[in-house]
Amino acid sequence: MKFGIFSYAILFVLIPLISTTTNQLKCYVCNSNVDEGCDGDSVPDVYKVKCSAMIRPYCRKIIQTVGEQKSVVRTCGSAAGSKSCYKTPGKNNAQVCSCNHDFCNQATSFNRQERIMTMMSSIIILTISMLIIR
């Protein structure tokens, strides 16, 4: 059986997608109002959990500001919104970020990670396209 460069390119793209959908997502789950260490950039391992069986699980980090008090909630979610991060307006607000790889809700900001992943994906797609066009 002969595989052309196009077949290998498809396998290269599909195999990582298959492996991520079959594994259960792991996230940090805690609330800084009651859980010590939940608000820092280095969250203790005791808050690591496997998300329950959801159709499209995501990890979430929510930074809430109510009056002068800030709190951090890290949790599993069932679906992300249209944006990976958003902030509600007003004095009492929340910044909500969603991501879909293990323990990604530990990070301070998801924007940097998203930019890196977008650049890497673009380079891979461009390389595969150039190989196919040859």
C-alpha positions as CSV (number, residue, x, y, z in Angstrom):
1,M,0.0,0.0,0.0
2,K,1.5,3.3,-1.1
3,F,1.0,6.5,0.9
4,G,1.5,9.8,-0.9
5,I,2.7,13.0,0.9
6,F,-1.0,14.1,1.1
7,S,-1.9,10.9,3.1
8,Y,0.9,11.5,5.5
9,A,-0.1,15.1,5.9
10,I,-3.7,14.1,6.8
11,L,-2.4,11.6,9.4
12,F,-0.1,14.2,10.8
13,V,-3.0,16.5,11.4
14,L,-5.7,13.9,12.5
15,I,-3.7,11.8,15.0
16,P,-3.2,14.6,17.5
17,L,-6.9,15.4,17.2
18,I,-8.0,11.9,17.9
19,S,-5.8,11.5,20.9
20,T,-7.0,14.7,22.6
21,T,-10.7,13.7,22.1
22,T,-10.3,10.3,23.7
23,N,-8.5,11.5,26.9
24,Q,-10.3,13.0,29.7
25,L,-9.5,16.7,30.3
26,K,-7.7,17.6,33.6
27,C,-8.1,21.0,35.2
28,Y,-7.5,22.8,38.4
29,V,-10.7,23.2,40.5
30,C,-10.7,25.6,43.4
31,N,-12.0,28.9,44.7
32,S,-9.6,31.4,46.4
33,N,-12.3,32.4,48.9
34,V,-12.0,29.0,50.5
35,D,-9.0,27.3,49.0
36,E,-5.5,28.4,50.0
37,G,-3.1,28.9,47.0
38,C,-5.8,29.0,44.4
39,D,-5.2,32.7,43.5
40,G,-1.5,32.3,42.7
41,D,0.3,31.5,39.4
42,S,1.5,28.2,40.9
43,V,-1.6,26.2,42.0
44,P,-1.0,23.3,44.4
45,D,-1.4,19.8,43.0
46,V,-4.2,19.0,45.4
47,Y,-6.6,21.0,43.2
48,K,-5.9,18.9,40.1
49,V,-9.1,16.9,39.0
50,K,-10.4,15.1,35.9
51,C,-13.4,16.8,34.5
52,S,-16.5,14.7,34.4
53,A,-17.7,13.3,31.1
54,M,-18.9,16.3,29.2
55,I,-19.4,16.7,25.5
56,R,-16.8,19.4,25.0
57,P,-15.0,20.0,28.3
58,Y,-13.0,23.1,28.9
59,C,-10.9,24.4,31.8
60,R,-11.9,27.9,33.1
61,K,-10.3,30.5,35.1
62,I,-12.5,33.3,36.4
63,I,-11.1,36.4,38.2
64,Q,-13.9,38.2,39.9
65,T,-13.9,41.7,41.4
66,V,-16.6,42.6,43.8
67,G,-16.1,46.0,45.4
68,E,-12.5,46.0,46.5
69,Q,-12.2,42.2,46.8
70,K,-10.7,40.0,44.1
71,S,-11.2,36.2,44.0
72,V,-10.1,33.5,41.6
73,V,-12.2,30.5,40.6
74,R,-10.8,27.7,38.6
75,T,-13.2,25.0,37.3
76,C,-14.3,22.7,34.5
77,G,-16.8,23.9,32.0
78,S,-19.0,22.2,29.4
79,A,-18.4,24.6,26.5
80,A,-16.4,27.7,25.7
81,G,-18.0,30.9,24.4
82,S,-17.2,32.5,21.1
83,K,-14.1,34.1,22.6
84,S,-11.5,32.3,24.7
85,C,-11.4,35.3,27.1
86,Y,-13.8,38.0,27.9
87,K,-14.4,40.6,30.7
88,T,-17.7,41.7,32.0
89,P,-18.1,45.5,32.3
90,G,-18.6,47.5,35.4
91,K,-17.1,48.0,38.9
92,N,-18.1,44.4,39.9
93,N,-16.8,42.4,37.0
94,A,-15.3,39.1,36.0
95,Q,-12.6,38.1,33.6
96,V,-13.4,34.6,32.2
97,C,-10.9,32.5,30.2
98,S,-11.5,29.1,28.8
99,C,-9.0,26.6,27.3
100,N,-9.0,22.9,26.3
101,H,-5.7,21.3,27.3
102,D,-4.7,19.7,30.6
103,F,-4.2,22.2,33.5
104,C,-4.3,25.2,31.2
105,N,-6.4,27.2,33.8
106,Q,-3.3,27.7,35.9
107,A,-1.8,30.4,33.6
108,T,-2.1,34.1,34.4
109,S,-3.1,34.9,30.9
110,F,-4.2,32.7,28.0
111,N,-3.6,35.3,25.3
112,R,0.1,34.5,25.1
113,Q,-0.5,30.8,24.8
114,E,-3.1,31.3,22.1
115,R,-0.8,33.5,20.0
116,I,1.9,30.8,20.2
117,M,-0.5,28.0,19.3
118,T,-1.9,30.1,16.4
119,M,1.6,30.8,15.0
120,M,2.6,27.1,15.3
121,S,-0.6,26.0,13.6
122,S,-0.2,28.5,10.8
123,I,3.4,27.3,10.2
124,I,2.4,23.7,10.1
125,I,-0.5,24.3,7.7
126,L,1.7,26.4,5.5
127,T,4.4,23.8,5.4
128,I,1.9,21.0,4.6
129,S,0.3,23.1,1.9
130,M,3.7,23.8,0.3
131,L,4.5,20.1,0.3
132,I,1.2,19.2,-1.3
133,I,1.5,21.9,-4.0
134,R,5.0,20.6,-5.0
